[in-house]
Amino acid sequence: MPRLEGEGDTGVGKSSIVCRFVQDHFDHNISPTIGASFMTKTVPCGNELHKFLIWDTAGQERFHSLAPMYYRGSAAAVIVYDITKQDSFHTLKKWVKELKEHGPENIVMAIAGNKCDLSDIREVPLKDAKEYAESIGAVVVETSAKNAINIEELFQGIIKIALVKKHVSTRPRTRPLAMCIP
Ligand SMILES: Nc1nc2c(ncn2[C@@H]2O[C@H](COP(=O)(O)OP(=O)(O)OP(=O)(O)O)[C@@H](O)[C@H]2O)c(=O)[nH]1
């Protein structure tokens, strides 16, 4: 299936991040997401277990209108850009605006600058991402789904903020953390 690189934020590695997190696997030939896919994972954080319900939405522009169905019920959103594509960083800012205007109040936002294994062809400086994340109160981390860099850290960071915002309970498995990767 042809991949529409550069349109919307398709191909930045959303599905690959979820796949690395949930199955510890990376597929070079992963297909673009159609509509959305759903996965769960329970992870320890400190002495507690936390269950993530993850909706991985399609990045192609034609699926954009579906995203609200998923982010409206989510406590957290991971917004992914590709560090080798400046355009994807612009798209990320549009998503943040949309989430602020139409997402749940108090949603935890985490920014992932993916494909950090390709930093020799980087277009987005980490400094820019950090400054932007700070300005909107989001977590930011550079990840590589391919080389398994900072994937666990990304989700652990979300749990910590979700705990502060009381989106998740400290009692194990009582309240799963619903999240969306728009
Ligand atoms: N080098 C490198 N390539 C990656 C990484 N993550 C994903 N890719 C590749 O980037 C391409 C797109 O990955 P996907 O996970 O399908 O991207 P997506 O954002 O889910 O795309 P849509 O489903 O269209 O929204 C695939 O060829 C992946 O193998 C990474 O960390 N490093």
The ligand as a MOL file (V3000), in Angstrom:
LIG
                    3D

  0  0  0     0  0            999 V3000
M  V30 BEGIN CTAB
M  V30 COUNTS 32 34 0 0 0
M  V30 BEGIN ATOM
M  V30 1 N 14.4770 4.8590 11.3230 0
M  V30 2 C 13.2980 4.7310 11.9460 0
M  V30 3 N 12.1870 4.4230 11.2540 0
M  V30 4 C 11.0190 4.3110 11.9260 0
M  V30 5 C 10.9210 4.5190 13.3100 0
M  V30 6 N 9.6240 4.3680 13.6770 0
M  V30 7 C 8.9490 4.0730 12.5580 0
M  V30 8 N 9.7840 4.0270 11.4980 0
M  V30 9 C 9.4190 3.7480 10.0930 0
M  V30 10 O 8.5950 4.7930 9.6460 0
M  V30 11 C 7.5840 4.2870 8.7940 0
M  V30 12 C 6.2040 4.6830 9.3290 0
M  V30 13 O 5.9520 4.0500 10.5690 0
M  V30 14 P 4.4580 3.8840 11.1690 0
M  V30 15 O 4.6140 3.3510 12.5480 0
M  V30 16 O 3.5830 3.1360 10.2280 0
M  V30 17 O 3.9760 5.4180 11.1830 0
M  V30 18 P 2.5290 5.9880 11.5920 0
M  V30 19 O 2.7620 7.3320 12.1570 0
M  V30 20 O 1.7950 5.0240 12.4480 0
M  V30 21 O 1.8100 6.0900 10.1570 0
M  V30 22 P 0.2200 6.1010 9.8570 0
M  V30 23 O -0.3070 4.7580 10.2650 0
M  V30 24 O 0.1210 6.3380 8.3820 0
M  V30 25 O -0.3630 7.2250 10.6450 0
M  V30 26 C 7.7890 2.7630 8.7270 0
M  V30 27 O 8.5560 2.4780 7.5720 0
M  V30 28 C 8.5930 2.4630 9.9620 0
M  V30 29 O 9.3850 1.3130 9.8190 0
M  V30 30 C 12.1180 4.8400 14.0460 0
M  V30 31 O 12.1470 5.0370 15.2600 0
M  V30 32 N 13.2710 4.9440 13.2970 0
M  V30 END ATOM
M  V30 BEGIN BOND
M  V30 1 1 1 2
M  V30 2 2 2 3
M  V30 3 1 2 32
M  V30 4 1 3 4
M  V30 5 2 4 5
M  V30 6 1 4 8
M  V30 7 1 5 6
M  V30 8 1 5 30
M  V30 9 2 6 7
M  V30 10 1 7 8
M  V30 11 1 8 9
M  V30 12 1 9 10
M  V30 13 1 9 28
M  V30 14 1 10 11
M  V30 15 1 11 12
M  V30 16 1 11 26
M  V30 17 1 12 13
M  V30 18 1 13 14
M  V30 19 2 14 15
M  V30 20 1 14 16
M  V30 21 1 14 17
M  V30 22 1 17 18
M  V30 23 2 18 19
M  V30 24 1 18 20
M  V30 25 1 18 21
M  V30 26 1 21 22
M  V30 27 2 22 23
M  V30 28 1 22 24
M  V30 29 1 22 25
M  V30 30 1 26 27
M  V30 31 1 26 28
M  V30 32 1 28 29
M  V30 33 2 30 31
M  V30 34 1 30 32
M  V30 END BOND
M  V30 END CTAB
M  END
